[in-house]
């Protein structure tokens, strides 16, 4: 009797956990309205800082000319160093994310959800057996 109750409860729990996992990992379909909103906000977020930054830059240049200050400019050395610094930055970001990805693969075994549901099933089954005894 107790064994059939345990088996039935574990089966119900297993079905519930699997259904929940499917619901969590499922992806909602993209709608045209949502895509329009996403892309238009992305374009606005890219263009607005450039637009307002350009106006502020011109305003600052005019103020510098009025006060007699020498305007800031980029030297040829600065221009030559820019691609080198940018390349080193991109290489550093690549290494950072690659190492982080490898570490997460080692820690979570690349199948975290499967391990979590298995642990939940084992814990619940053991807890149920303990309560029935």
C-alpha positions in Angstrom: 0.0 0.0 0.0 2.6 2.5 1.1 4.8 1.6 -1.9 2.0 2.2 -4.4 1.3 5.6 -2.8 5.0 6.5 -3.0 5.2 5.3 -6.7 2.1 7.2 -7.6 3.2 10.4 -5.8 6.7 10.2 -7.4 5.1 9.7 -10.9 2.8 12.7 -10.3 5.7 14.8 -9.1 7.8 13.8 -12.1 5.1 14.7 -14.5 4.5 18.1 -12.8 8.3 18.9 -12.8 8.6 17.9 -16.4 5.6 20.0 -17.4 7.0 23.0 -15.4 10.4 22.6 -17.1 8.7 22.7 -20.5 6.8 25.8 -19.6 9.9 27.6 -18.3 12.1 26.7 -21.2 9.4 27.4 -23.9 9.8 30.6 -25.9 6.9 32.9 -26.7 6.4 33.6 -30.4 7.5 37.1 -31.6 4.7 39.3 -32.8 5.2 42.0 -35.5 4.2 44.7 -33.0 6.8 43.5 -30.5 9.5 43.3 -33.2 8.7 46.8 -34.4 8.9 48.1 -30.8 12.2 46.4 -30.2 13.9 47.5 -33.4 12.6 51.1 -33.2 13.7 51.5 -29.6 17.1 50.0 -30.5 17.5 52.5 -33.4 16.4 55.4 -31.1 18.8 54.4 -28.4 21.6 54.3 -30.9 20.8 57.6 -32.7 19.8 59.9 -29.8 23.1 59.9 -27.9 24.9 60.6 -31.2 22.5 63.4 -32.0 22.6 65.2 -28.7 26.4 64.5 -28.3 27.1 66.2 -31.6 25.2 69.3 -30.5 26.9 69.5 -27.2 30.3 69.1 -28.9 29.6 72.0 -31.3 28.4 74.1 -28.4 31.6 73.3 -26.4 33.8 74.2 -29.4 32.0 77.6 -29.8 32.6 78.3 -26.1 36.3 77.4 -26.4 36.7 79.7 -29.4 35.0 82.6 -27.6 37.2 82.2 -24.5 40.4 81.9 -26.5 41.2 78.3 -25.4 42.9 76.0 -27.8 40.4 73.4 -29.0 41.1 69.8 -28.2 42.2 67.7 -31.1 43.5 64.2 -31.8 47.1 63.9 -32.6 48.5 61.5 -35.2 49.9 59.4 -32.3 46.5 59.1 -30.8 45.0 58.1 -34.1 47.7 55.4 -34.5 47.1 54.0 -31.0 43.3 53.8 -31.4 43.2 50.5 -33.4 45.8 48.8 -31.2 43.9 49.7 -28.0 40.6 48.7 -29.5 42.0 45.3 -30.6 43.4 44.6 -27.2 40.1 45.5 -25.6 38.2 43.2 -27.9 40.7 40.4 -27.3 40.4 40.8 -23.5 36.6 40.7 -23.8 36.8 37.5 -25.9 39.1 35.8 -23.4 36.9 36.9 -20.5 33.7 35.5 -22.0 35.4 32.3 -23.3 36.9 31.5 -19.9 33.5 32.3 -18.1 31.7 30.0 -20.5 34.2 27.2 -19.9 33.9 27.6 -16.1 30.2 27.6 -16.2 30.3 24.4 -18.3 32.5 22.7 -15.8 30.5 23.8 -12.8 27.0 23.2 -14.1 27.7 20.2 -16.4 26.0 22.1 -19.2 22.7 20.5 -18.2 21.7 22.3 -15.0 18.0 21.9 -15.4 18.2 18.1 -15.8 20.3 17.9 -12.7 18.0 20.2 -10.7 14.9 18.2 -11.6 16.7 14.9 -10.8 17.7 16.3 -7.4 14.2 17.5 -6.7 12.8 14.1 -7.6 15.2 12.3 -5.3 14.7 14.7 -2.4 10.9 14.6 -2.7 10.9 10.8 -3.0 13.2 10.4 0.0 11.2 12.9 2.0 7.9 11.1 1.2 9.3 7.7 2.2 10.5 9.2 5.5 7.1 10.7 6.2 5.3 7.4 5.5 7.5 5.3 7.7 
